[in-house]
Amino acid sequence: MAQITTGTWNLDPAHSDVDFVVRHAGISKVRGTFAAVEGVLVVAEDFNASSVEVTVDVASINTKNEGRDQHLRSGDFFDVEQFPTMTFRSTEVRGAAEEFTLVGELTLHGVTRTVELEAELGGQDVDPFGTTRVGFEAKGEISRKDFGLTWNAATEAGGVLVSDKVKLEIGAAFVLPEADAQA
């Protein structure tokens, strides 16, 4: 079983990604990321008692198309004026550190739903600068409609422009504060 140093870890946004994939027009996929993210991981002696909390600035969305990003920030989708952040707070960890299910409350667009993410440990190490780091990857899927994100448009073939299902792909790196690393 992998060992992770217990304590409170801070998310390293420069080495973390909160990405999504959604089917576009039923024929291709659009990928996007949120650039501004912060969070805290608390690793307990009993790994299943560990927790994580992450906040995402929804306006930091980037799909490599500024027009689309502006539309996603509008009232048709995220409505960033009214709902500027998305949060995830874990409520349960099931499994061992190597591979586990992370259950939590995702709040998006003013709606909170339970989400399960399949996660795995990337590892823990000390980098060349003396910083203790740990990394995880997690994947899951949500329904846009569950969060009140219902905007859509019909295609000529009878499909819709934006699929309801959204795949989440998260790569998270956390750093242990120096005082904790020396303890």
Order of alpha helices (4+ residues) and beta strands (2+ residues): beta-beta-beta-beta-beta-beta-alpha-beta-beta-beta-beta-beta-alpha
